[in-house]
Amino acid sequence: MSTAATRPSVLFVCVHNAGRSQMGAAFLTHLAGDRVEVRSAGSAPAAEVNPAVVEAMEEVGIDVSAETPKILTTEAVQSSDVVITMGCGDTCPVFPGKRYLDWQLEDPAGQGVSAVRPIRDEIEQRVRGLLTELGIPAESA
């Protein structure tokens, strides 16, 4: 765990599709509460979240309208216990001994909320698996 906190710190990185990192961070925050420090980052985050991502997440009761990620920095990677790259591992700085997970996700087939739903569901499933690995039970929603 990070030296700055007694709870694990998880950083989601998705450079080319910031919505994925926003969804991952939102699911982890929703399911773990304040038991995990959660961040998301990208190389050029959008000014606002993709409306299709907002709608898809609202369907499962999570508001991501204000979840714009920060710019990816070396410090953000160094200060995280777990770094999850989402289809962009080649653009994330790598430090020996740090725990990295590369979540390869399919590109959406089409646009809009119907294309985002399968990605959302896969991210939720992977976040639930991460909580199990970290030994943190999901909060009841």
N, CA and C atoms as an extended XYZ file, in Angstrom:
423
Properties=species:S:1:pos:R:3:atomname:S:1:resname:S:1:resid:I:1 pbc="F F F"
N         0.826       -1.174        0.000 N   MET     1
C         0.000        0.000        0.000 CA  MET     1
C         0.873        1.241        0.000 C   MET     1
N         0.285        2.340       -0.428 N   SER     2
C         1.056        3.572       -0.495 CA  SER     2
C         1.454        4.021        0.906 C   SER     2
N         2.578        4.715        0.980 N   THR     3
C         3.051        5.176        2.277 CA  THR     3
C         2.194        6.315        2.802 C   THR     3
N         1.489        7.028        1.911 N   ALA     4
C         0.690        8.173        2.323 CA  ALA     4
C        -0.646        7.761        2.933 C   ALA     4
N        -1.059        6.528        2.757 N   ALA     5
C        -2.382        6.128        3.229 CA  ALA     5
C        -2.363        4.684        3.677 C   ALA     5
N        -3.356        4.322        4.489 N   THR     6
C        -3.479        2.935        4.922 CA  THR     6
C        -4.434        2.158        4.031 C   THR     6
N        -5.001        2.806        3.065 N   ARG     7
C        -5.897        2.130        2.121 CA  ARG     7
C        -5.205        2.031        0.769 C   ARG     7
N        -5.537        1.018       -0.014 N   PRO     8
C        -4.878        0.889       -1.318 CA  PRO     8
C        -5.246        2.045       -2.241 C   PRO     8
N        -4.328        2.387       -3.109 N   SER     9
C        -4.526        3.452       -4.084 CA  SER     9
C        -4.523        2.843       -5.478 C   SER     9
N        -5.592        3.087       -6.237 N   VAL    10
C        -5.742        2.516       -7.572 CA  VAL    10
C        -5.857        3.646       -8.587 C   VAL    10
N        -5.064        3.549       -9.647 N   LEU    11
C        -5.097        4.526      -10.734 CA  LEU    11
C        -5.555        3.835      -12.011 C   LEU    11
N        -6.615        4.340      -12.623 N   PHE    12
C        -7.083        3.847      -13.914 CA  PHE    12
C        -6.538        4.770      -14.998 C   PHE    12
N        -5.902        4.182      -16.019 N   VAL    13
C        -5.313        4.962      -17.104 CA  VAL    13
C        -5.888        4.482      -18.428 C   VAL    13
N        -6.532        5.389      -19.153 N   CYS    14
C        -6.963        5.088      -20.514 CA  CYS    14
C        -6.763        6.344      -21.335 C   CYS    14
N        -5.739        6.328      -22.151 N   VAL    15
C        -5.340        7.531      -22.868 CA  VAL    15
C        -6.285        7.842      -24.017 C   VAL    15
N        -6.655        6.824      -24.786 N   HIS    16
C        -7.389        7.085      -26.014 CA  HIS    16
C        -8.894        7.176      -25.824 C   HIS    16
N        -9.412        6.654      -24.730 N   ASN    17
C       -10.848        6.685      -24.483 CA  ASN    17
C       -11.050        6.940      -22.996 C   ASN    17
N       -11.062        8.208      -22.629 N   ALA    18
C       -11.109        8.576      -21.213 CA  ALA    18
C       -12.338        8.018      -20.515 C   ALA    18
N       -13.415        7.762      -21.250 N   GLY    19
C       -14.625        7.228      -20.633 CA  GLY    19
C       -14.394        5.916      -19.916 C   GLY    19
N       -13.491        5.106      -20.410 N   ARG    20
C       -13.215        3.816      -19.761 CA  ARG    20
C       -12.601        4.015      -18.381 C   ARG    20
N       -11.617        4.904      -18.281 N   SER    21
C       -11.008        5.138      -16.973 CA  SER    21
C       -12.000        5.788      -16.023 C   SER    21
N       -12.862        6.646      -16.549 N   GLN    22
C       -13.893        7.264      -15.716 CA  GLN    22
C       -14.869        6.214      -15.190 C   GLN    22
N       -15.248        5.266      -16.047 N   MET    23
C       -16.159        4.206      -15.606 CA  MET    23
C       -15.494        3.321      -14.563 C   MET    23
N       -14.233        2.943      -14.792 N   GLY    24
C       -13.526        2.103      -13.826 CA  GLY    24
C       -13.421        2.768      -12.469 C   GLY    24
N       -13.029        4.044      -12.467 N   ALA    25
C       -12.891        4.782      -11.208 CA  ALA    25
C       -14.244        4.924      -10.516 C   ALA    25
N       -15.285        5.193      -11.281 N   ALA    26
C       -16.613        5.385      -10.685 CA  ALA    26
C       -17.138        4.088      -10.079 C   ALA    26
N       -16.957        2.966      -10.775 N   PHE    27
C       -17.406        1.682      -10.228 CA  PHE    27
C       -16.647        1.345       -8.947 C   PHE    27
N       -15.338        1.554       -8.942 N   LEU    28
C       -14.555        1.220       -7.754 CA  LEU    28
C       -14.957        2.109       -6.571 C   LEU    28
N       -15.148        3.379       -6.826 N   THR    29
C       -15.590        4.288       -5.763 CA  THR    29
C       -16.972        3.883       -5.255 C   THR    29
N       -17.861        3.540       -6.166 N   HIS    30
C       -19.228        3.155       -5.814 CA  HIS    30
C       -19.246        1.875       -4.983 C   HIS    30
N       -18.413        0.913       -5.351 N   LEU    31
C       -18.436       -0.397       -4.694 CA  LEU    31
C       -17.547       -0.479       -3.457 C   LEU    31
N       -16.512        0.353       -3.390 N   ALA    32
C       -15.575        0.273       -2.260 CA  ALA    32
C       -15.718        1.424       -1.278 C   ALA    32
N       -16.452        2.447       -1.663 N   GLY    33
C       -16.581        3.603       -0.780 CA  GLY    33
C       -15.231        4.240       -0.537 C   GLY    33
N       -14.978        4.633        0.706 N   ASP    34
C       -13.715        5.306        1.012 CA  ASP    34
C       -12.616        4.337        1.449 C   ASP    34
N       -12.837        3.046        1.202 N   ARG    35
C       -11.819        2.059        1.595 CA  ARG    35
C       -10.686        1.948        0.578 C   ARG    35
N       -10.860        2.590       -0.586 N   VAL    36
C        -9.831        2.605       -1.623 CA  VAL    36
C        -9.696        4.043       -2.118 C   VAL    36
N        -8.457        4.470       -2.336 N   GLU    37
C        -8.226        5.773       -2.965 CA  GLU    37
C        -8.243        5.539       -4.469 C   GLU    37
N        -9.120        6.220       -5.174 N   VAL    38
C        -9.343        5.954       -6.596 CA  VAL    38
C        -9.072        7.211       -7.418 C   VAL    38
N        -8.325        7.020       -8.522 N   ARG    39
C        -8.051        8.107       -9.457 CA  ARG    39
C        -8.137        7.588      -10.876 C   ARG    39
N        -8.341        8.504      -11.817 N   SER    40
C        -8.252        8.146      -13.226 CA  SER    40
C        -7.430        9.213      -13.930 C   SER    40
N        -6.782        8.821      -15.029 N   ALA    41
C        -5.910        9.754      -15.746 CA  ALA    41
C        -5.850        9.402      -17.217 C   ALA    41
N        -5.523       10.397      -18.009 N   GLY    42
C        -5.346       10.213      -19.438 CA  GLY    42
C        -4.376       11.245      -19.973 C   GLY    42
N        -3.987       11.110      -21.240 N   SER    43
C        -3.025       12.053      -21.809 CA  SER    43
C        -3.694       13.357      -22.217 C   SER    43
N        -4.949       13.293      -22.586 N   ALA    44
C        -5.664       14.497      -23.005 CA  ALA    44
C        -7.136       14.331      -22.657 C   ALA    44
N        -7.473       14.432      -21.370 N   PRO    45
C        -8.862       14.207      -20.986 CA  PRO    45
C        -9.800       15.226      -21.606 C   PRO    45
N       -11.000       14.785      -21.892 N   ALA    46
C       -12.006       15.660      -22.480 CA  ALA    46
C       -12.484       16.666      -21.437 C   ALA    46
N       -13.057       17.747      -21.919 N   ALA    47
C       -13.593       18.764      -21.018 CA  ALA    47
C       -14.796       18.233      -20.248 C   ALA    47
N       -15.494       17.282      -20.832 N   GLU    48
C       -16.632       16.659      -20.154 CA  GLU    48
C       -16.702       15.193      -20.538 C   GLU    48
N       -17.436       14.439      -19.763 N   VAL    49
C       -17.556       13.013      -20.020 CA  VAL    49
C       -18.459       12.802      -21.230 C   VAL    49
N       -18.113       11.814      -22.043 N   ASN    50
C       -18.933       11.432      -23.192 CA  ASN    50
C       -20.374       11.232      -22.730 C   ASN    50
N       -21.345       11.895      -23.362 N   PRO    51
C       -22.743       11.757      -22.935 CA  PRO    51
C       -23.246       10.314      -22.934 C   PRO    51
N       -22.739        9.480      -23.833 N   ALA    52
C       -23.150        8.070      -23.852 CA  ALA    52
C       -22.649        7.345      -22.606 C   ALA    52
N       -21.455        7.699      -22.144 N   VAL    53
C       -20.919        7.116      -20.913 CA  VAL    53
C       -21.762        7.567      -19.722 C   VAL    53
N       -22.097        8.862      -19.681 N   VAL    54
C       -22.937        9.386      -18.597 CA  VAL    54
C       -24.262        8.632      -18.549 C   VAL    54
N       -24.896        8.468      -19.706 N   GLU    55
C       -26.199        7.786      -19.756 CA  GLU    55
C       -26.082        6.317      -19.346 C   GLU    55
N       -25.065        5.633      -19.847 N   ALA    56
C       -24.888        4.214      -19.513 CA  ALA    56
C       -24.648        4.018      -18.022 C   ALA    56
N       -23.903        4.911      -17.408 N   MET    57
C       -23.636        4.797      -15.975 CA  MET    57
C       -24.857        5.183      -15.149 C   MET    57
N       -25.627        6.159      -15.609 N   GLU    58
C       -26.864        6.527      -14.903 CA  GLU    58
C       -27.827        5.346      -14.855 C   GLU    58
N       -27.791        4.504      -15.882 N   GLU    59
C       -28.655        3.321      -15.908 CA  GLU    59
C       -28.383        2.377      -14.745 C   GLU    59
N       -27.154        2.400      -14.236 N   VAL    60
C       -26.806        1.533      -13.102 CA  VAL    60
C       -26.650        2.348      -11.814 C   VAL    60
N       -27.163        3.573      -11.830 N   GLY    61
C       -27.212        4.376      -10.619 CA  GLY    61
C       -25.941        5.092      -10.229 C   GLY    61
N       -25.047        5.345      -11.194 N   ILE    62
C       -23.785        6.036      -10.892 CA  ILE    62
C       -23.675        7.293      -11.759 C   ILE    62
N       -23.431        8.427      -11.119 N   ASP    63
C       -23.276        9.695      -11.829 CA  ASP    63
C       -21.796        9.937      -12.113 C   ASP    63
N       -21.433        9.984      -13.380 N   VAL    64
C       -20.041       10.257      -13.755 CA  VAL    64
C       -19.907       11.599      -14.474 C   VAL    64
N       -20.933       12.418      -14.418 N   SER    65
C       -20.925       13.659      -15.189 CA  SER    65
C       -19.772       14.593      -14.798 C   SER    65
N       -19.253       14.463      -13.593 N   ALA    66
C       -18.153       15.320      -13.152 CA  ALA    66
C       -16.849       14.547      -12.969 C   ALA    66
N       -16.729       13.368      -13.563 N   GLU    67
C       -15.577       12.487      -13.340 CA  GLU    67
C       -14.456       12.664      -14.363 C   GLU    67
N       -14.213       13.868      -14.841 N   THR    68
C       -13.157       14.037      -15.837 CA  THR    68
C       -11.804       13.685      -15.222 C   THR    68
N       -11.000       12.885      -15.920 N   PRO    69
C        -9.729       12.447      -15.350 CA  PRO    69
C        -8.673       13.540      -15.417 C   PRO    69
N        -7.657       13.384      -14.589 N   LYS    70
C        -6.519       14.299      -14.588 CA  LYS    70
C        -5.534       13.876      -15.681 C   LYS    70
N        -4.630       14.783      -16.001 N   ILE    71
C        -3.561       14.459      -16.952 CA  ILE    71
C        -2.650       13.410      -16.306 C   ILE    71
N        -2.269       12.408      -17.070 N   LEU    72
C        -1.391       11.351      -16.583 CA  LEU    72
C        -0.011       11.921      -16.257 C   LEU    72
N         0.460       11.650      -15.046 N   THR    73
C         1.786       12.108      -14.629 CA  THR    73
C         2.566       10.928      -14.053 C   THR    73
N         3.874       11.062      -14.067 N   THR    74
C         4.739       10.055      -13.456 CA  THR    74
C         4.429        9.922      -11.971 C   THR    74
N         4.183       11.051      -11.310 N   GLU    75
C         3.892       11.032       -9.871 CA  GLU    75
C         2.625       10.239       -9.579 C   GLU    75
N         1.605       10.378      -10.427 N   ALA    76
C         0.359        9.644      -10.209 CA  ALA    76
C         0.595        8.139      -10.273 C   ALA    76
N         1.445        7.714      -11.204 N   VAL    77
C         1.759        6.287      -11.326 CA  VAL    77
C         2.589        5.837      -10.127 C   VAL    77
N         3.620        6.603       -9.781 N   GLN    78
C         4.497        6.225       -8.669 CA  GLN    78
C         3.745        6.131       -7.346 C   GLN    78
N         2.751        6.986       -7.139 N   SER    79
C         2.067        7.037       -5.846 CA  SER    79
C         0.877        6.091       -5.760 C   SER    79
N         0.661        5.263       -6.769 N   SER    80
C        -0.459        4.316       -6.759 CA  SER    80
C         0.036        2.910       -6.484 C   SER    80
N        -0.743        2.157       -5.712 N   ASP    81
C        -0.391        0.766       -5.431 CA  ASP    81
C        -0.680       -0.132       -6.623 C   ASP    81
N        -1.796        0.135       -7.292 N   VAL    82
C        -2.202       -0.647       -8.461 CA  VAL    82
C        -2.472        0.329       -9.592 C   VAL    82
N        -1.889        0.063      -10.757 N   VAL    83
C        -2.115        0.877      -11.945 CA  VAL    83
C        -2.807       -0.009      -12.973 C   VAL    83
N        -3.985        0.401      -13.381 N   ILE    84
C        -4.753       -0.385      -14.347 CA  ILE    84
C        -4.770        0.369      -15.665 C   ILE    84
N        -4.090       -0.188      -16.663 N   THR    85
C        -4.125        0.397      -17.991 CA  THR    85
C        -5.246       -0.274      -18.768 C   THR    85
N        -5.936        0.521      -19.544 N   MET    86
C        -7.113        0.027      -20.242 CA  MET    86
C        -6.895        0.197      -21.745 C   MET    86
N        -6.070       -0.709      -22.291 N   GLY    87
C        -5.796       -0.665      -23.717 CA  GLY    87
C        -4.764        0.370      -24.117 C   GLY    87
N        -3.947        0.848      -23.165 N   CYS    88
C        -2.964        1.876      -23.505 CA  CYS    88
C        -1.685        1.691      -22.702 C   CYS    88
N        -1.323        0.458      -22.392 N   GLY    89
C        -0.162        0.196      -21.564 CA  GLY    89
C         1.129        0.763      -22.103 C   GLY    89
N         1.250        0.894      -23.424 N   ASP    90
C         2.489        1.385      -24.016 CA  ASP    90
C         2.718        2.864      -23.740 C   ASP    90
N         1.703        3.597      -23.307 N   THR    91
C         1.868        5.031      -23.075 CA  THR    91
C         1.974        5.379      -21.593 C   THR    91
N         1.927        4.383      -20.737 N   CYS    92
C         1.966        4.615      -19.293 CA  CYS    92
C         3.379        4.355      -18.779 C   CYS    92
N         3.952        5.276      -17.974 N   PRO    93
C         5.281        5.003      -17.427 CA  PRO    93
C         5.280        3.745      -16.565 C   PRO    93
N         6.333        2.969      -16.643 N   VAL    94
C         6.408        1.701      -15.918 CA  VAL    94
C         7.544        1.765      -14.905 C   VAL    94
N         7.260        1.339      -13.683 N   PHE    95
C         8.256        1.327      -12.617 CA  PHE    95
C         8.402       -0.090      -12.090 C   PHE    95
N         9.622       -0.596      -11.959 N   PRO    96
C         9.833       -1.957      -11.472 CA  PRO    96
C         9.199       -2.156      -10.098 C   PRO    96
N         8.589       -3.301       -9.914 N   GLY    97
C         8.008       -3.650       -8.633 CA  GLY    97
C         6.599       -3.151       -8.414 C   GLY    97
N         6.118       -2.278       -9.274 N   LYS    98
C         4.752       -1.771       -9.135 CA  LYS    98
C         3.783       -2.769       -9.752 C   LYS    98
N         2.591       -2.844       -9.213 N   ARG    99
C         1.584       -3.777       -9.733 CA  ARG    99
C         0.783       -3.116      -10.848 C   ARG    99
N         0.890       -3.703      -12.041 N   TYR   100
C         0.149       -3.216      -13.206 CA  TYR   100
C        -0.832       -4.297      -13.651 C   TYR   100
N        -2.014       -3.868      -14.023 N   LEU   101
C        -2.988       -4.757      -14.652 CA  LEU   101
C        -3.355       -4.129      -15.977 C   LEU   101
N        -3.286       -4.897      -17.052 N   ASP   102
C        -3.653       -4.372      -18.369 CA  ASP   102
C        -5.004       -4.960      -18.741 C   ASP   102
N        -6.029       -4.140      -18.689 N   TRP   103
C        -7.378       -4.588      -19.028 CA  TRP   103
C        -7.636       -4.263      -20.488 C   TRP   103
N        -7.468       -5.268      -21.339 N   GLN   104
C        -7.793       -5.088      -22.746 CA  GLN   104
C        -9.313       -5.117      -22.891 C   GLN   104
N        -9.852       -4.100      -23.523 N   LEU   105
C       -11.296       -3.991      -23.702 CA  LEU   105
C       -11.598       -3.822      -25.176 C   LEU   105
N       -12.679       -4.436      -25.610 N   GLU   106
C       -13.093       -4.300      -27.007 CA  GLU   106
C       -13.469       -2.855      -27.304 C   GLU   106
N       -13.200       -2.429      -28.540 N   ASP   107
C       -13.689       -1.117      -28.948 CA  ASP   107
C       -15.185       -1.219      -29.185 C   ASP   107
N       -15.925       -0.149      -28.875 N   PRO   108
C       -17.366       -0.234      -29.053 CA  PRO   108
C       -17.742       -0.460      -30.506 C   PRO   108
N       -18.736       -1.312      -30.704 N   ALA   109
C       -19.257       -1.552      -32.046 CA  ALA   109
C       -20.355       -0.519      -32.287 C   ALA   109
N       -19.974        0.633      -32.809 N   GLY   110
C       -20.928        1.705      -33.033 CA  GLY   110
C       -20.740        2.820      -32.027 C   GLY   110
N       -21.742        3.660      -31.931 N   GLN   111
C       -21.669        4.799      -31.027 CA  GLN   111
C       -22.912        4.856      -30.175 C   GLN   111
N       -22.872        5.710      -29.177 N   GLY   112
C       -24.025        5.891      -28.317 CA  GLY   112
C       -24.049        4.912      -27.166 C   GLY   112
N       -25.110        5.026      -26.364 N   VAL   113
C       -25.196        4.254      -25.129 CA  VAL   113
C       -25.233        2.751      -25.383 C   VAL   113
N       -25.840        2.312      -26.473 N   SER   114
C       -25.905        0.866      -26.740 CA  SER   114
C       -24.518        0.282      -26.984 C   SER   114
N       -23.594        1.081      -27.512 N   ALA   115
C       -22.219        0.616      -27.721 CA  ALA   115
C       -21.425        0.628      -26.423 C   ALA   115
N       -21.787        1.518      -25.503 N   VAL   116
C       -21.051        1.654      -24.245 CA  VAL   116
C       -21.456        0.571      -23.241 C   VAL   116
N       -22.702        0.114      -23.270 N   ARG   117
C       -23.194       -0.836      -22.262 CA  ARG   117
C       -22.322       -2.080      -22.093 C   ARG   117
N       -21.923       -2.771      -23.174 N   PRO   118
C       -21.099       -3.975      -22.969 CA  PRO   118
C       -19.751       -3.672      -22.305 C   PRO   118
N       -19.155       -2.528      -22.638 N   ILE   119
C       -17.890       -2.129      -22.026 CA  ILE   119
C       -18.118       -1.817      -20.552 C   ILE   119
N       -19.189       -1.085      -20.263 N   ARG   120
C       -19.547       -0.770      -18.872 CA  ARG   120
C       -19.686       -2.043      -18.056 C   ARG   120
N       -20.402       -3.029      -18.597 N   ASP   121
C       -20.644       -4.269      -17.851 CA  ASP   121
C       -19.353       -5.048      -17.621 C   ASP   121
N       -18.473       -5.048      -18.632 N   GLU   122
C       -17.193       -5.743      -18.468 CA  GLU   122
C       -16.319       -5.039      -17.431 C   GLU   122
N       -16.312       -3.712      -17.458 N   ILE   123
C       -15.531       -2.964      -16.475 CA  ILE   123
C       -16.063       -3.227      -15.073 C   ILE   123
N       -17.384       -3.242      -14.903 N   GLU   124
C       -17.948       -3.524      -13.581 CA  GLU   124
C       -17.509       -4.901      -13.089 C   GLU   124
N       -17.573       -5.901      -13.966 N   GLN   125
C       -17.166       -7.260      -13.586 CA  GLN   125
C       -15.697       -7.291      -13.168 C   GLN   125
N       -14.839       -6.601      -13.909 N   ARG   126
C       -13.414       -6.584      -13.574 CA  ARG   126
C       -13.144       -5.826      -12.280 C   ARG   126
N       -13.883       -4.747      -12.040 N   VAL   127
C       -13.721       -4.000      -10.786 CA  VAL   127
C       -14.134       -4.878       -9.609 C   VAL   127
N       -15.213       -5.634       -9.758 N   ARG   128
C       -15.636       -6.541       -8.681 CA  ARG   128
C       -14.553       -7.590       -8.413 C   ARG   128
N       -13.920       -8.093       -9.470 N   GLY   129
C       -12.817       -9.033       -9.300 CA  GLY   129
C       -11.626       -8.396       -8.603 C   GLY   129
N       -11.341       -7.137       -8.925 N   LEU   130
C       -10.249       -6.412       -8.275 CA  LEU   130
C       -10.521       -6.267       -6.784 C   LEU   130
N       -11.754       -5.934       -6.416 N   LEU   131
C       -12.105       -5.819       -5.002 CA  LEU   131
C       -11.861       -7.136       -4.275 C   LEU   131
N       -12.221       -8.234       -4.920 N   THR   132
C       -11.992       -9.551       -4.320 CA  THR   132
C       -10.497       -9.765       -4.113 C   THR   132
N        -9.687       -9.446       -5.118 N   GLU   133
C        -8.234       -9.600       -5.009 CA  GLU   133
C        -7.657       -8.730       -3.884 C   GLU   133
N        -8.228       -7.543       -3.698 N   LEU   134
C        -7.750       -6.638       -2.656 CA  LEU   134
C        -8.303       -6.996       -1.291 C   LEU   134
N        -9.232       -7.975       -1.251 N   GLY   135
C        -9.818       -8.388        0.018 CA  GLY   135
C       -10.809       -7.386        0.574 C   GLY   135
N       -11.457       -6.652       -0.315 N   ILE   136
C       -12.414       -5.618        0.101 CA  ILE   136
C       -13.802       -6.019       -0.404 C   ILE   136
N       -14.743       -6.297        0.501 N   PRO   137
C       -16.089       -6.639        0.031 CA  PRO   137
C       -16.775       -5.421       -0.564 C   PRO   137
N       -17.558       -5.669       -1.614 N   ALA   138
C       -18.311       -4.574       -2.242 CA  ALA   138
C       -19.397       -4.100       -1.290 C   ALA   138
N       -19.585       -2.778       -1.248 N   GLU   139
C       -20.677       -2.233       -0.437 CA  GLU   139
C       -21.985       -2.567       -1.126 C   GLU   139
N       -23.034       -2.763       -0.351 N   SER   140
C       -24.322       -3.022       -0.990 CA  SER   140
C       -24.840       -1.738       -1.592 C   SER   140
N       -25.290       -1.874       -2.835 N   ALA   141
C       -25.756       -0.686       -3.561 CA  ALA   141
C       -27.246       -0.561       -3.479 C   ALA   141
